[in-house]
């Protein structure tokens, strides 16, 4: 039996899953790293991106490429605006208390889910791919759109990395993450930084949702699995660690691809869960996290 085609297929599927997972998990990691907020509504921002992408793309059904481009631009912007409103209207009012923010974002998640259900109904919605391209490998054909997902995710992650390292906003975010009070004393608008970070995290999840819809479908319950897998990636990589999140997303994505092709998707989820358990036992701070020092 020639394993080469199966290994190639597993690698491609793993890269696609890793790309979507990377965007979603980076949003969650960014919010926790800077704000110390566990955003349980993160999966619903992913779902809003997908459903919003479908709603926007359906406005121009005769031009799939134009509809998808509009969805990729407008849906994340709308989700980001909602995140800013949630930050200023809810999280800021409760002082970003860790326990209170978990409860608040659980409530926000439920509200978003029910509003989408009442507005769009329970049916799954498909979005036509912006282009049809079948890439031929020696053994099989593969969807060019899925490789487009990988390319877009790589560009966005690279831009985020450069922005965090080189831009003024990135400098303010790092200063706020290191010491909120000192940053405030130096004139950094911490409230605006928090709103921007929360919006950025939500927009990354929304972009992942828009990208996956042509390869999947949009429905009001689709945020559950991305939320859980994002938590898995963030825990394995290290809470708040951007390099750790990227590395863990690639590791888990490729692992899921291999397990799904050679065994079953159910076994892939079991392996991901076992990986989290092993990391928590042998390296609680995550692969790239820093151990806390105690007096």
C-alpha positions as CSV (number, residue, x, y, z in Angstrom):
1,X,0.0,0.0,0.0
2,X,1.4,3.4,-1.1
3,X,1.0,5.8,1.9
4,X,2.4,8.8,0.0
5,X,-1.0,10.1,-1.3
6,X,-2.6,9.7,2.1
7,X,0.2,11.5,3.9
8,X,0.0,14.3,1.4
9,X,-3.8,14.6,1.8
10,X,-3.5,14.5,5.6
11,X,-0.8,17.2,5.5
12,X,-2.9,19.4,3.3
13,X,-6.1,19.0,5.4
14,X,-4.0,19.5,8.5
15,X,-2.6,22.8,7.2
16,X,-6.1,24.1,6.4
17,X,-7.4,23.2,9.8
18,X,-4.2,24.7,11.4
19,X,-4.7,27.9,9.5
20,X,-8.3,28.5,10.6
21,X,-7.5,27.3,14.1
22,X,-4.5,29.7,14.2
23,X,-6.6,32.7,13.4
24,X,-9.2,31.9,16.0
25,X,-6.8,30.9,18.7
26,X,-4.6,34.0,18.2
27,X,-7.6,36.1,18.8
28,X,-8.3,34.3,22.1
29,X,-4.6,34.4,23.1
30,X,-4.2,38.1,22.3
31,X,-7.2,39.0,24.5
32,X,-6.0,36.9,27.4
33,X,-2.4,38.0,27.0
34,X,-3.1,41.7,27.1
35,X,-6.4,42.0,29.1
36,X,-6.3,38.8,31.2
37,X,-9.8,38.1,30.1
38,X,-11.1,34.7,29.2
39,X,-13.6,35.4,26.5
40,X,-16.1,32.6,26.4
41,X,-18.0,34.4,23.6
42,X,-15.1,34.0,21.3
43,X,-16.7,31.1,19.5
44,X,-19.8,33.2,18.8
45,X,-17.6,35.9,17.2
46,X,-16.4,33.1,14.9
47,X,-20.0,32.1,14.2
48,X,-21.0,35.7,13.6
49,X,-18.2,36.0,11.0
50,X,-19.5,32.9,9.2
51,X,-23.2,33.9,9.3
52,X,-22.4,37.5,8.5
53,X,-20.2,36.4,5.6
54,X,-23.1,34.3,4.2
55,X,-25.6,37.2,4.6
56,X,-23.3,39.6,2.8
57,X,-22.3,37.2,0.1
58,X,-25.9,36.4,-0.6
59,X,-26.5,40.1,-1.5
60,X,-24.6,39.5,-4.8
61,X,-25.4,35.9,-5.7
62,X,-24.4,36.3,-9.3
63,X,-20.8,37.4,-8.4
64,X,-19.4,35.0,-5.9
65,X,-15.9,36.5,-5.9
66,X,-17.3,40.0,-5.3
67,X,-19.7,38.7,-2.6
68,X,-16.9,36.9,-0.8
69,X,-14.5,39.9,-1.0
70,X,-17.2,42.1,0.6
71,X,-17.9,39.4,3.2
72,X,-14.2,39.2,4.1
73,X,-14.0,42.9,4.6
74,X,-17.4,43.9,6.1
75,X,-18.2,40.9,8.3
76,X,-15.1,41.1,10.5
77,X,-15.5,44.9,10.7
78,X,-19.0,44.6,12.0
79,X,-18.0,41.9,14.5
80,X,-15.1,44.2,15.7
81,X,-17.6,47.0,16.2
82,X,-19.8,44.7,18.3
83,X,-16.7,43.7,20.3
84,X,-15.9,47.3,21.1
85,X,-19.5,47.9,22.2
86,X,-19.3,44.8,24.4
87,X,-16.0,45.9,25.9
88,X,-17.2,49.4,26.7
89,X,-20.7,48.4,27.7
90,X,-20.0,45.3,29.8
91,X,-16.3,44.4,30.5
92,X,-15.2,47.9,31.4
93,X,-18.1,48.4,33.7
94,X,-17.2,45.3,35.7
95,X,-13.6,46.3,35.9
96,X,-12.3,43.3,33.9
97,X,-12.7,41.1,37.0
98,X,-11.6,37.6,36.0
99,X,-14.6,35.7,37.4
100,X,-17.1,38.4,36.4
101,X,-15.8,38.5,32.8
102,X,-16.3,34.7,32.4
103,X,-19.9,35.0,33.5
104,X,-20.5,38.1,31.4
105,X,-19.0,36.6,28.2
106,X,-21.1,33.4,28.8
107,X,-24.2,35.6,28.9
108,X,-23.0,37.5,25.8
109,X,-22.4,34.2,24.0
110,X,-25.9,33.0,24.7
111,X,-27.5,36.3,23.6
112,X,-25.5,36.4,20.3
113,X,-26.5,32.8,19.6
114,X,-30.2,33.4,20.2
115,X,-30.3,36.6,18.2
116,X,-28.7,34.8,15.2
117,X,-31.2,31.9,15.6
118,X,-34.2,34.3,15.7
119,X,-32.8,36.4,12.8
120,X,-31.6,33.7,10.4
121,X,-33.2,30.5,11.6
122,X,-31.7,27.1,12.5
123,X,-30.8,26.0,9.0
124,X,-27.2,25.7,7.8
125,X,-26.3,28.1,5.0
126,X,-23.7,27.5,2.3
127,X,-21.5,30.2,0.6
128,X,-20.4,29.6,-2.9
129,X,-16.5,29.6,-3.2
130,X,-15.1,32.7,-4.8
131,X,-13.4,30.6,-7.4
132,X,-13.1,27.0,-8.5
133,X,-9.6,25.6,-8.9
134,X,-8.7,22.0,-8.8
135,X,-5.0,21.5,-8.2
136,X,-3.7,18.3,-9.6
137,X,-1.3,16.2,-7.6
138,X,0.2,12.9,-8.9
139,X,-2.5,10.9,-7.1
140,X,-5.5,13.2,-6.7
141,X,-7.1,16.6,-7.2
142,X,-7.4,19.1,-4.3
143,X,-9.4,22.2,-3.8
144,X,-7.5,25.4,-4.6
145,X,-9.8,27.3,-2.3
146,X,-8.5,25.4,0.7
147,X,-5.0,26.4,-0.2
148,X,-6.2,30.0,-0.5
149,X,-7.3,29.7,3.1
150,X,-3.8,28.7,4.1
151,X,-2.3,31.6,2.1
152,X,-4.7,34.2,3.6
153,X,-4.1,33.0,7.2
154,X,-0.3,33.1,6.6
155,X,-0.4,36.7,5.4
156,X,-2.7,37.8,8.3
157,X,-0.5,36.1,10.9
158,X,2.6,37.6,9.4
159,X,1.0,41.0,9.4
160,X,-0.1,40.6,13.0
161,X,3.4,39.5,14.1
162,X,5.0,42.5,12.4
163,X,2.4,44.9,13.8
164,X,2.9,43.7,17.3
165,X,6.7,44.0,17.0
166,X,7.1,47.2,15.0
167,X,4.0,49.4,15.3
168,X,3.1,52.0,17.9
169,X,-0.1,50.1,18.8
170,X,2.0,46.9,19.3
171,X,4.3,48.8,21.7
172,X,1.3,50.1,23.7
173,X,-0.2,46.7,23.8
174,X,3.1,45.2,25.2
175,X,3.4,47.9,27.7
176,X,-0.2,47.5,28.9
177,X,0.3,43.7,29.1
178,X,3.5,44.2,31.2
179,X,2.1,46.7,33.7
180,X,-1.3,48.4,33.2
181,X,-0.8,51.1,35.9
182,X,2.7,52.1,34.8
183,X,1.5,52.3,31.1
184,X,-1.4,54.5,32.2
185,X,1.0,56.7,34.1
186,X,3.1,57.2,31.0
187,X,0.0,58.4,29.1
188,X,-1.0,55.2,27.3
189,X,-4.8,55.2,26.8
190,X,-5.3,51.7,28.4
191,X,-9.1,51.8,27.9
192,X,-8.6,52.3,24.1
193,X,-5.9,49.7,24.0
194,X,-8.2,47.2,25.7
195,X,-11.1,48.0,23.3
196,X,-8.7,47.7,20.3
197,X,-7.4,44.3,21.5
198,X,-10.8,42.9,22.2
199,X,-12.0,44.0,18.7
200,X,-8.8,42.6,17.1
201,X,-9.4,39.2,18.8
202,X,-13.0,39.2,17.7
203,X,-12.1,40.2,14.1
204,X,-9.5,37.4,13.8
205,X,-12.2,34.9,14.9
206,X,-14.6,36.4,12.4
207,X,-12.1,36.2,9.5
208,X,-11.6,32.5,10.3
209,X,-15.4,32.1,10.2
210,X,-15.7,33.8,6.8
211,X,-12.8,31.8,5.3
212,X,-14.3,28.4,6.4
213,X,-17.8,29.0,5.2
214,X,-17.2,28.1,1.5
215,X,-15.6,24.9,2.6
216,X,-18.2,24.2,5.3
217,X,-21.6,25.8,6.2
218,X,-22.8,28.6,8.5
219,X,-25.2,28.0,11.3
220,X,-25.9,29.4,14.7
221,X,-24.3,26.5,16.7
222,X,-21.0,26.4,14.8
223,X,-19.0,28.4,17.4
224,X,-18.8,25.6,20.0
225,X,-16.0,23.5,18.5
226,X,-13.8,26.4,17.4
227,X,-14.0,27.8,21.0
228,X,-13.0,24.5,22.6
229,X,-10.2,23.9,20.0
230,X,-9.0,27.5,20.5
231,X,-8.7,26.9,24.2
232,X,-6.8,23.7,23.5
233,X,-4.3,25.5,21.3
234,X,-3.9,28.4,23.8
235,X,-3.3,26.0,26.7
236,X,-0.8,23.8,24.8
237,X,1.1,26.8,23.4
238,X,1.1,28.8,26.6
239,X,-1.4,31.3,27.9
240,X,-0.9,34.6,26.1
241,X,2.1,33.4,24.0
242,X,1.7,34.3,20.4
243,X,4.6,32.1,19.1
244,X,3.2,29.3,21.3
245,X,-0.2,29.7,19.8
246,X,1.1,29.5,16.3
247,X,3.2,26.4,17.0
248,X,0.4,24.7,18.9
249,X,-2.1,25.4,16.1
250,X,0.2,23.8,13.5
251,X,0.9,20.9,15.7
252,X,-2.7,20.2,16.5
253,X,-3.9,20.9,13.0
254,X,-1.4,18.4,11.5
255,X,-2.2,15.9,14.2
256,X,-6.0,16.2,13.5
257,X,-5.3,15.9,9.7
258,X,-3.3,12.7,10.1
259,X,-5.8,11.1,12.6
260,X,-8.8,12.1,10.5
261,X,-7.4,10.6,7.2
262,X,-5.9,7.4,8.7
263,X,-8.4,6.8,11.6
264,X,-11.4,9.0,12.4
265,X,-12.2,12.6,13.3
266,X,-13.4,11.4,16.7
267,X,-10.0,9.9,17.5
268,X,-8.4,13.2,16.4
269,X,-10.4,15.1,19.1
270,X,-9.4,12.4,21.7
271,X,-5.7,12.8,20.8
272,X,-6.0,16.7,21.1
273,X,-7.6,16.2,24.6
274,X,-4.8,13.8,25.6
275,X,-2.2,16.3,24.4
276,X,-3.7,19.0,26.7
277,X,-3.7,16.6,29.6
278,X,0.0,15.7,29.0
279,X,1.0,19.4,28.7
280,X,-0.9,20.3,31.9
281,X,0.8,17.4,33.8
282,X,4.4,17.9,32.6
283,X,4.5,21.6,31.6
284,X,1.5,23.5,33.1
285,X,2.6,26.8,31.7
286,X,2.4,25.4,28.1
287,X,5.1,24.7,25.5
288,X,6.1,28.4,25.2
289,X,4.7,29.8,28.4
290,X,6.9,31.1,31.2
291,X,6.7,29.4,34.6
292,X,5.6,31.7,37.4
293,X,8.1,32.4,40.1
294,X,6.9,32.2,43.7
295,X,8.5,33.8,46.7
